[in-house]
Amino acid sequence: MGTRTFFHHREEEQKEERQQSLEMTSTTRKRKFKTSEEEETFSLSELSIAAALALTSEIPQDYKLRREAAILELEQRGQKRIWFGNDMEKLEKEVIRNCRLLRVRADRKALRRKAVEKARVEKEYIELRSGRPPMFWIPLRVHAVWERMEVKLACTVLASPPPQVTWYKNGVRIDPRLAPAGKYKIKNKFGMLTLHISRCSMEDSAEYSVEVKNQYGEAYSFATVLVRKYYGKESGFDSEIYRRSLMAREADFAFPLKPLFSREKEPFTLSCYFSSDLLEHQRDITWFRDGELLQNSECRELKYQDREASLTVSCAYKEDEGFYTIRVPSLDGYKEQTTYVFVRDAAAETAGAPGSPLNVKCHDVNKDCLILSWVAPSDNGGSPILGYYIERCVAGSEDWVPCNDKPVKTCRCPVLGLAEGQTYQFRVKAINKEGISHPSKTSDPVTTYDPSKDKRVTVIPYDEGRTIDIFKDDLEGHIKIPLPPTNVHATEVREDYVALAWDEPDPRGREPLKYYVEKSIVGSNSWQMVNLDMPVNSPRFALFDLVKGKSYCFRVRSVNKYGISEPSLPSEPVTAGAKLATLPPPSQVLAFRDTKTSVVLQWDKLKDGLEPLGYYIYCRETGTEEWQTVNNKPVTCHEFTVPGLQPGREYVFCVKSVSEAGLSESSPETDPIVVRPAIACPSAPHGFVLLNCGKTDMTIGWKPPKRKGGTKILGYFLDQHDTSELDWHEVNIQPIPQRVYTVSNLEEGHLYEFRACAMNMAGVGEVSEPSDLFKCEEWTMPEPGPPYDVKCTEVRDSSLKLHWEAPLYIGAGPVTGYYVDVCEEGSEEWKQMNKQSIATTHMKVSDLETGKCYIFRVRALNKAGIGPPSLPSDPVVAKTKAGTNEIELGVDEEGFIYMAFEAPEKNDSSEFIWSKDYEGPPDADRVQTEEKGNKSKLILKDPSEKDLGIYSVEVTDVDDDISASCTLTKEDLDKLLKRSHEIRNPLIKLISGWNIDVLEKGEVRLWLEVEKLSPNAELHLIFNDKELTSTPTHKINFVKGKGLVELIIQNFCDDDKGMYTAQLQDGKAKNQFTLVLVDECFAKVAEEADAKRREWKKKQGPHFIENLKWKVTENCEVLLTCKATNLRKDTSFQWFFNKKARAGGVFDPQTGIGTLRIKKITKADEGQYKALVSDDRGEDYTQLDLTKGAFEDLLKELCRISALSATPLKIQPTEEGIKIYTDVKYYTDYMKTTWYHKEKQLESRDRLKAGSTMNQIWLHILNPTDADKGKYTLELFDGNNSRKLSTDLSGQAFEDALAEHRRLKEAAVAEKCRARVVQGLPDVATIMEDKTLCLTCCVSGDPYPEITWFKNEKVIVFKDRYKMDVKGTVITITIEKVCNEDTGKYSIYVKNKYGSETGQVTISVYKHGEIPTGMEEEEVPGGIIMKKPK
């Protein structure tokens, strides 16, 4: 609390006056009655009160009457009464009353004179005190009140003339009209200022101040109001809330939370930003999802850092979708924001597979079974969901085991066969005809247990917290054979299963029980046990695969280790297979506008009290067929905001109910709705400025509301306030359409403030804050007034367009130019942008820094100088907004040049304002404007250079700037005019000119392709000035949809030589294309057509599909192959070489492959090879020319393979010397060989012989010496590449080879001189009896050998008939008159010192007239007939 004045008085004087004003006398004296002529005396206190009343009150016209009443009051107050006893008191009262009446009646004239005199004195006193600045006689004081109480702030002020009074709360002006009705009451009575606050809340805790000012000064008084709330035992100034109120201002949310779109199995982060650092008591931030408190976990992280609170989910599932709320503590409770997080389905592994189920939960957990439920997915993949597969695993493992063999139809199913005490997790997959979905999120771990265990324990407390546990099992009797269960009934009946439950027998005994379930069809007396192999441990069981439509009864038997009980009573009949019906959809869904990217949906609850699990919402853009899923987790509310829509697009919506049976049918579609902001009242105008001022009138301007409410502003209501008065007054009754208004009938010299509110079709918007005080004083300055309405359009990354209006007050002369100043937001330094003034009221601002915020102002110039600056523009960020459109420049279908601009964010009342060169609308005689939907088109009627310039467009009645511009240059206009001419005088566009194709049968196809033509297109085909028509020999095809024109000529001949012209016409478009087919071009086509015609005819019979080709195998054999097709059994195949038939070929009729193998090719194999296939249908042949270059290529390949087959060099000693050789698969003379000794090329000479055979290449070193030692290299060159083989003939290798050579040489000499039978003896000789046998042979040997003959291995003694004749090397044996005894085996044995050898012959003697079987006759010298075996 404090008091501050601009014109100070001495503190002592203030205290004295304050004391005097409050001083009360306690003196009691008897009243003295005076006549009207006597002087009246007043106390000091009375004088002070009178002075205060005079200074703080106004002097109206009835001032005299009020002064008379005041004087009478003062006189009455000046009298002091003394009370006596009852009689005297009554007497005195009566006397006084009578005297007063008499005095008033008798002395009215004197009293009037008295009042006039007093008024004169007061007037002099006021004049004496006039010109005094305000001062607080009694200042404001601090107040502390409880919540919902009232508080009154009061103070007394002295000032002359009376001051203007303004109340503030935390520096913000208090306007009772803007607050709730009755919240504030402000009074000013005779200098007593009061502010009454009703029903205080925590928000009313603030610092309040009052400002009083007149032309001599101003004063302020401050006081704090603390509204207390009960916080435990501590309250008042010791409370925590009071201590917190003394801290810094609490942080608030910087931006609203926006919807977040994520995808399944992917992370997402939801962030919330604050305006400042959170105070200590605000840092207990909490997050909620669908009202459920969220905590940190393995998959979720909550964090606050650097004014940012974030929630991060590492792996999103559809269960994470929902309404997310962040809550931050505050002094009066908490602040919170809410948004929706969408989690889309992950991409399906199989196209068309459904989305994954969600919300898998376990119910009715028992020892060995439980009930599993889930929610059907929103997306079925385009085909109905056929069912669901359930999988389970032991918690902590990833070994998933199927729980069902057949798909479950509903979203609820029992799971049997679990182990007691084991912890499980479950997941579910959906299936349709296309495939299986991704698995759902795993359920929370659940442990199987006996739920009745706790009921069987009685706990008795005793002795200060101790307990005694009594187990019912211990009290059970010794029952051996158990009793049957009771109350067998069906708990769930579904299409897939029936779930049973029963009560345990009582008493049940101490032994653990199991149960067998039996079923029976109603009407039959036979019972069938359904779980004989697997008794259940829990009083729960589910039966699957029951016959649909039949009724069953069930009963149960108990079993323990002693035996099995009697059956229980049968259950009530249960009909299996009753299909669970889906719920109906909502009957009506309504869509409402919300924002430019969202729509609000509302729908009714289901009738008959049906409660679905939630609702799925779907949307579809008008004109498309595909429905998009909005939410993937059912929402339980009946109103939902659908975000993320495209502005200006039209959508329809529908809703489906979700239940255990699945999804319902779709609700009726909503009416189509265009995504635009909802129509609402506009916000308050702002930026009031004084544009001109006369003696009694002011011209006021202001800026439009920042939020126009989604529709056109219909007008404004303006209020004015004279600072000398308390109330505001309306300026206009009818709305003002413009934002400039002249207010008349004002008081010259008075201070005025103004406020306004805007109106649209939704109603009247908020009232603006009051403007600054404007003094009503006529402007006479020579400089111009301020420009106004400074705004920015066409805002891009580095530029914008600045517009303003010329000043209304021009001063001493017309405005000649403008200067533009710029200032970065947050800075107070203004920089002039243009050195020279500009004459227009617009300016292109370039070279801005992207992302920075700027403010602009404009100053006007005339001959007297520069006037005051305009009101600064609204801050603008130099950045191109996402989705910003530019003006499209083009030519329409009718050839008109146009400029088009699309604005999806426009409202229903928005207009497109076109301008040329920013000087106003284009000339209506030269342009035409068309508007359709969100798009406006400006059409040039008669384009010429007059239309060159800058065209701009702006959309009205939108909150954000939507504007663009484009410059139409001479170059652009020329291109557009050319395009316009092409459209108005169109030519059919040629895609592919005349082409000539020769078809398989020898037909000639002439064709061309143009752009697609309409069904009404026409074709005229001219040949040599004569129009052709389609005939079997000249077929014309005209495919209009493809733009194809073709002419197929069957038998192409000389008659078809000439000029072909295709004349096309399609509406206005036409064109013609000519083909000249003469001379070489014609001859070439005719030749090809003839060849293909023959080829086709040939292919009617057997023919080759693979021509003759050669191949060299790894064995250096040449293989000629070809392949024929279309064969028959009687088809023949022949090989020819140089036009002569050649044998040796192989032909396989099954495969059609013919093969000719040349094992060792030589020069003689060079020539023409031909394969011929023929039958009665015709013949075909293929030729291969293996001459000259082709034969050389074959030899090169042969040499290459032969060179690659060469073995490493080998050393072979011989009797002549040492032989170095390599083996090859095949050697020809075409392969060039070169021998090197010690890198020196060798030439063939007496001692060195190089040679080759078909399989070997060698170098023979004759009579080797030491000079022949060293490295030997053989180079093989195949015509392209060379290969080298080396060996080292030195050292031990040379010595070994040399020794072996000498040995072989000696052996050769011995072999040469060895005794041997050279020739003459036959193998067998036959002779007739009595003939003479002569056997002659030659022998050799040096020295001459010894000769011995043997007969049957016995030495022959030459005598009688046996004679031997030796003539040099010829030896003859003669047997005269041979007989049968001479038959036998004869041999000659020759021997000398080098060796020996034996020659043998078999002699057979036969009788006269016989010829031995198997022998043929042959005459020999001497007339002897020799017989040789065949």
Salt bridges, closest charged atoms under 4 A:
GLU11 OE2 - LYS15 NZ 3.47
GLU13 OE1 - ARG10 NH2 3.31
GLU37 OE2 - ARG113 NH2 3.34
ASP62 OD1 - ARG66 NE 3.63
GLU75 OE1 - ARG103 NH1 3.90
GLU89 OE2 - LYS93 NZ 3.69
GLU94 OE2 - ARG97 NH2 2.33
GLU117 OE2 - ARG120 NH2 2.21
GLU122 OE2 - ARG67 NH2 3.87
GLU124 OE2 - ARG120 NH1 2.76
GLU150 OE1 - HIS196 NE2 3.27
ASP175 OD2 - ARG755 NH1 2.48
ASP204 OD1 - LYS169 NZ 3.72
ASP204 OD2 - LYS183 NZ 2.69
GLU234 OE1 - ARG243 NH2 3.81
GLU240 OE1 - ARG243 NH2 2.83
GLU240 OE2 - ARG244 NE 3.07
GLU250 OE2 - HIS281 NE2 2.71
ASP277 OD1 - ARG307 NE 3.26
ASP290 OD2 - LYS633 NZ 3.26
ASP320 OD1 - ARG289 NH1 3.63
GLU336 OE1 - ARG327 NE 3.09
ASP345 OD1 - LYS318 NZ 2.79
ASP364 OD2 - ARG540 NE 3.18
GLU391 OE1 - ARG427 NE 2.67
GLU391 OE2 - LYS429 NZ 3.50
ASP450 OD2 - LYS367 NZ 3.79
ASP463 OD2 - ARG466 NH1 3.77
ASP473 OD1 - ARG456 NH2 2.36
ASP473 OD1 - ARG508 NH2 3.39
GLU476 OE2 - ARG456 NH2 3.34
GLU492 OE2 - ARG412 NE 2.72
GLU495 OE2 - LYS409 NZ 3.86
GLU495 OE2 - LYS548 NZ 3.31
GLU504 OE1 - ARG456 NH1 3.96
GLU504 OE2 - ARG508 NH1 3.33
ASP506 OD1 - LYS472 NZ 3.97
GLU511 OE2 - LYS561 NZ 3.82
GLU518 OE1 - ARG555 NE 2.45
GLU518 OE2 - ARG557 NE 2.70
ASP545 OD1 - LYS406 NZ 3.84
GLU621 OE2 - ARG649 NH1 3.10
GLU660 OE2 - ARG412 NH1 3.63
GLU660 OE1 - ARG494 NH2 2.94
GLU669 OE1 - ARG620 NH2 3.17
ASP719 OD2 - ARG755 NE 3.32
ASP722 OD2 - HIS750 ND1 2.73
GLU725 OE1 - HIS729 NE2 2.83
GLU753 OE1 - ARG173 NH1 2.69
GLU753 OE2 - HIS721 ND1 2.69
GLU766 OE2 - ARG707 NH2 3.92
ASP789 OD2 - ARG739 NH2 3.02
ASP821 OD2 - ARG857 NE 3.13
ASP821 OD2 - ARG859 NE 2.98
GLU824 OE2 - LYS852 NZ 3.31
GLU849 OE1 - LYS852 NZ 3.30
ASP874 OD1 - HIS686 NE2 3.38
ASP874 OD1 - LYS703 NZ 3.48
GLU886 OE2 - ARG796 NE 2.80
GLU888 OE1 - LYS935 NZ 3.70
ASP908 OD2 - ARG593 NH2 2.48
ASP908 OD1 - ARG676 NH1 2.30
GLU919 OE2 - HIS842 NE2 3.17
GLU945 OE2 - LYS970 NZ 3.91
ASP947 OD1 - ARG926 NE 2.86
GLU954 OE2 - LYS791 NZ 3.41
ASP960 OD2 - LYS596 NZ 3.41
ASP960 OD1 - LYS881 NZ 3.82
GLU971 OE2 - LYS975 NZ 3.69
ASP974 OD1 - LYS970 NZ 3.03
GLU982 OE1 - ARG979 NH1 3.53
ASP997 OD2 - ARG1005 NH1 3.19
GLU1027 OE2 - HIS1020 ND1 3.03
GLU1046 OE1 - ARG1005 NE 2.49
ASP1056 OD1 - HIS1034 NE2 2.82
ASP1090 OD1 - ARG1093 NH1 3.45
ASP1090 OD2 - ARG1094 NH1 2.09
GLU1095 OE1 - LYS1098 NZ 2.72
GLU1117 OE1 - ARG1157 NH1 2.81
ASP1130 OD2 - ARG1128 NH2 3.20
ASP1165 OD1 - ARG1142 NH1 3.88
GLU1166 OE1 - LYS1163 NZ 2.90
ASP1175 OD2 - ARG1128 NE 3.99
ASP1175 OD2 - ARG1177 NH2 2.83
ASP1176 OD1 - ARG1128 NH2 2.23
ASP1180 OD1 - LYS1098 NZ 3.34
GLU1197 OE2 - ARG1200 NH2 2.57
ASP1223 OD2 - LYS1210 NZ 3.67
ASP1268 OD2 - ARG1247 NH1 2.90
GLU1295 OE2 - LYS1269 NZ 3.71
GLU1300 OE2 - ARG1303 NH2 2.38
GLU1311 OE2 - ARG1314 NH2 2.94
GLU1311 OE2 - ARG1316 NH2 3.04
ASP1330 OD2 - HIS1408 NE2 3.60
ASP1365 OD2 - LYS1367 NZ 3.79
GLU1376 OE2 - LYS1363 NZ 3.64
ASP1382 OD2 - ARG1361 NH1 2.91
GLU1397 OE1 - ARG1314 NH1 3.31
GLU1417 OE2 - LYS1427 NZ 3.62
